[in-house]
Amino acid sequence: MATLTQWRSRYQSRSNSLRKTDSFLCSLFVLVSLVTSSCQGQGDLLPALPQHPDIQVFFNHNQSSRYTDPYRKIERLGDNLEKIMIENINQAQSSLDIAVQEFRLPNIASAIVEAKLRGVRVRLILENAYSRAWGELSAADIEKLDRRGLERFREFQKFADINGDGRLSETELERRDGLYLIKKAGIDWIDDRADGSKGSGLMHHKFMVVDNQVTLLGSANLTMSDIHGDFNNPDTRGNANNLLRISSKDLATRFKQEFDLMWGDGMGKKTDSTFGTNKTPRKIDYLLVGGAQIRIKFSPDSRTIAREQTSNGLIATAISGAKESIDLALFVYSDEYISTILEERQRNKVQIRGLVEPQFAYRDYSATLDMWGLRSTQDCKSNKSSAWKQPINTVGIPNLVSGDTLHHKFAILDRNTVITGSHNWSEAANHTNDEVLVVIQNEIVASHYQREYERLYKGATFGPTAKLLEATSKSCAERVNGKSKIEVSEPF
């Protein structure tokens, strides 16, 4: 096997031959993009908000920042989350620990390889469902892909075929397939089968620890769809996501402990990695970072753990302390207990607004039904009703570009406290998946989330659909037995 230095020399040499072709095709893509979406991202910038010195907040739809998408060459509004991560990777001197559900971005992969060449110890943990590079798939593997998987593979083919000859060369794969490059360069990595199992619920983390000092965490996977937008759809601007950069050795130590539990002996032959509920249960932790109070909880917990000590319990505890307002921006929202706490806050005159990803807001298990005064299938199964006695009309879905999703998992309490992380507000996140939840009490940090929330809330659609109203009018027997067209399973 070639040394890493030899590999880099060959990689750079082969890459030079494709740069002119790449530049021409990118210019052509820019022209097409400008024709199809000439006005998007060209509006006036909002004034930048002040940042906390140790806790910086970023959004890929930030209306006070603009950047050029490095792959589609589209100028657009937003923070370049990929560039922010690369800048932190480039600053690494000793160690780089990354746990992320899905990794595809080639520019981040290149930065990681360069870090290893500098002598930085690099470790990567992935979710097993996404631990194969596109370039590793055989023809038989491709035939087995489901519809969504095949669509994503075809999109990758178009993205990676730099010279447009219909074939993917080794150089094209190394330049465009981030995970392929990671493996080719010999970066140490594992997935959630390293414990000897077939995989945990989901290794759903999205965090990075640099030199045991700086932690980056949020809701975004390292994919084009989650950060920049779909390559085949120039109108998309990426799923709505947030990123935190926190400089604190104490916080980084907590994340490194989580990483080490999952890592075990890494690529060794032992099966001492621990995922899911096999990890050592840890209580809610409290930290002060630059005057900001941070509560942190790693998931999952077994159902034998008291609810108030779980991540969803931390959410409920934080919400129960809200006095004036609660704003929710959630990918999935299905935890009934949190819904009951929100209703209690509503009865105490707390203003509640909610936005949920359209794919899940109208599902028959969603807790949005509670807030609209409708009975969910969860109620049917438990033979009770969690429907709010006083339904509210401030819960709905954001108006997003087709192809983009609301991927946030955050809430703002009284405009001074933020709940965020990778943790969806669901039973699966609480009891099955590898996740993290943080609660940050600081007005400066909260102001960034509040601005993002107001952007999403503007133009949102509120209330249940006619289809949902029809479905919830049916008997519980019909709905639980699958006769309703509304799905009842909880995926995240």
Secondary structure, 3 states (H helix, E strand, C coil): CCCHHHHHHHHHHHHHHHHHHHHHHHHHHHHHHHHHCCCCCCCCCCCCCCCCCCEEEEECCCCCCEEECCCCCCEEECCCHHHHHHHHHHCCCCEEEEEECCECCHHHHHHHHHHHHCCCEEEEEECHHHCCCHHHCCHHHHHCCCHHHHHHHHHHHHHHCCCCCCCCCHHHHHHHCHHHHHHHCCCEEEECCCCCCCCCCCECCEEEEECCCEEEEECCCECHHHHCCCCCCCCCCCCECEEEEEECHHHHHHHHHHHHHHHCCCCCCCCCCCCHHHCCCCCCEEEEECCEEEEEEEECCCCCCCHHHCHHHHHHHHHHCCCCEEEEEECCECCHHHHHHHHHHHHCCCEEEEEECHHHHCCCCCCHHHHCCCCCHHHHHHCCCCCCCCCCCCEEECCCCCCCCECCEEEEECCCEEEEECCCECHHHHHCCEEEEEEEECHHHHHHHHHHHHHHHCCCEECCCHHHHHHHCCCHHHHHCCCCCCCCCCCC
